[in-house]
């Protein structure tokens, strides 16, 4: 079950980005819509979601709408020095991607030079700005057929 503050058109910030990530994960918004600003496209996605779930259709994300949303994906911003479950997932996703130079080596949960090199190769291949950092755009950019993303290849999504 998900929860968060009440959000509506004009809201901004981290929780709006989180909401937008959920809608990108559900294929309701595009990756470019993750901007932290609750504008018309986000409101439209909220209204459609509320209608589909039989909720009050008001475009406001309150307790009922939050509860109906899936759990947040485990897609934090990662860079060299990061460690843990999300890094292991990233490493598995890069291996599954099968792009040139995207094999990070061992899946060890440590974002070291091999993982950074693989991330940079993935970014070059997907043409999404090469900086070795994995954030919203890198997790959610389409990564091939059937709607795959780096987040889904990494097993870090909830739908």
DAHUWO-V397096 format. One record per pair of residues at least 24 apart in sequence whose ideal C-beta (glycine too) atoms are under 10 Angstrom apart, sorted by the first residue. I is the first residue (numbers start at 1). J is the second residue. If there is no record, write none. Layout:
i = {I:I}
j = {J:J}
This chain:
i = {1:1:1:1:1:1:2:2:2:2:2:2:2:2:2:2:3:3:3:3:4:4:4:4:4:4:4:5:5:5:5:6:6:6:6:6:6:7:7:7:7:7:7:7:7:7:7:8:8:8:8:8:8:8:8:8:9:9:9:9:9:9:9:9:9:10:10:10:10:11:11:11:11:11:11:11:12:12:12:12:13:13:15:15:16:16:17:18:18:18:18:19:19:19:19:19:19:19:20:20:20:21:21:21:21:21:21:21:21:22:22:22:22:22:22:22:22:22:22:22:23:23:23:24:24:24:24:24:24:24:24:24:25:25:25:25:25:25:25:25:25:25:25:25:25:25:25:26:26:26:26:26:27:27:27:28:29:30:30:30:31:31:31:31:31:31:31:31:31:32:32:32:32:33:34:34:34:34:34:35:36:69:69:70:70:70:71:71:71:72:72:72:73:73:73:73:73:73:73:73:73:73:74:74:74:74:74:74:74:75:75:75:75:75:75:75:75:75:75:75:75:76:76:76:76:77:77:77:77:77:77:78:78:78:78:78:78:78:78:78:78:79:79:79:79:79:79:79:79:79:80:80:80:80:80:80:80:80:80:81:81:81:81:82:82:82:82:82:82:82:83:83:83:83:83:84:84:84:85:85:85:86:86:86:86:86:86:87:87:87:87:87:88:88:88:89:89:89:89:89:89:89:90:90:90:90:90:90:90:90:90:90:90:90:90:91:91:91:91:92:92:92:92:93:93:93:93:93:93:93:93:93:93:93:93:93:93:94:94:94:94:94:94:94:94:94:95:95:96:96:96:96:96:96:96:96:97:97:97:97:97:97:97:97:97:97:98:98:99:99:99:99:99:100:100:101:102:102:102:119:122:122:123:126}
j = {66:67:68:69:70:71:61:65:66:67:68:69:70:71:72:158:63:66:67:69:61:62:63:65:66:69:72:61:62:63:66:60:61:62:63:65:66:38:42:43:46:59:60:61:62:65:66:38:42:43:46:58:59:60:61:62:37:38:39:40:42:43:46:59:60:37:38:39:43:36:37:38:39:42:60:61:36:37:38:39:37:38:61:66:42:61:136:69:72:73:136:45:46:61:65:66:69:72:45:136:140:72:73:75:136:139:140:151:157:49:61:66:69:70:71:72:73:157:158:159:48:49:69:73:75:136:139:140:141:149:151:157:69:70:71:72:73:75:139:140:149:151:152:156:157:158:159:69:70:157:158:159:147:149:159:52:140:140:141:142:128:136:137:138:139:140:141:142:149:136:137:140:141:140:135:136:137:139:140:136:136:158:159:157:158:159:157:158:159:156:157:158:139:140:149:151:152:154:156:157:158:159:139:151:154:155:156:157:158:134:135:136:138:139:140:149:150:151:154:156:157:134:135:139:156:133:134:135:136:138:139:111:115:116:119:132:133:134:135:138:139:111:115:116:119:131:132:133:134:135:110:111:112:113:115:116:119:132:133:110:111:112:116:109:110:111:112:115:133:134:108:109:110:111:112:109:110:111:109:155:156:111:134:139:151:154:156:111:112:115:134:154:154:155:156:150:151:153:154:155:156:157:115:118:119:122:134:138:139:150:151:153:154:155:156:115:118:119:154:153:154:155:156:118:122:134:139:143:148:149:150:151:152:153:154:155:156:118:119:121:122:134:143:150:153:154:153:154:143:144:148:150:152:153:154:155:121:122:125:126:143:144:148:150:153:154:144:153:124:125:126:143:144:124:125:125:126:143:150:150:150:153:150:150}
